[in-house]
Amino acid sequence: MWKDKIVEELHKFREAHAAQFNYEVRAIVESLREEEEKSGRQVVSFAKGRKEETKEVEK
């Protein structure tokens, strides 16, 4: 089976990160949100855009 080194590295990072929070999903998500906020990068949400886009297409 072919293995992708980048995907394997991401899986290792995800595993290590989850282990830091005892695999508690809420704690993991909160940590990621805090990191996202600290980054200072603009965050885009497509959740609202999809609904609006769908309405425009239906017209």
ZIQUIKA-V630619 format. One record per backbone hydrogen bond with DSSP energy under -0.5 kcal/mol. NH is the residue of the N-H (numbers start at 0). CO is the residue of the C=O. If there is no record, write none. Layout:
# ZIQUIKA-V630619
nh co
NH CO
NH CO
This chain:
# ZIQUIKA-V630619
nh co
4 2
7 3
8 4
9 5
10 6
11 7
12 8
13 9
14 10
15 11
16 12
17 13
18 14
19 15
20 16
20 17
21 18
22 17
23 20
24 22
27 23
28 24
29 25
30 26
31 27
32 28
33 29
34 30
35 31
36 32
37 33
38 34
39 35
39 36
45 43
49 45
50 46
51 47
52 48
53 49
54 50
55 51
56 52
57 53
58 54
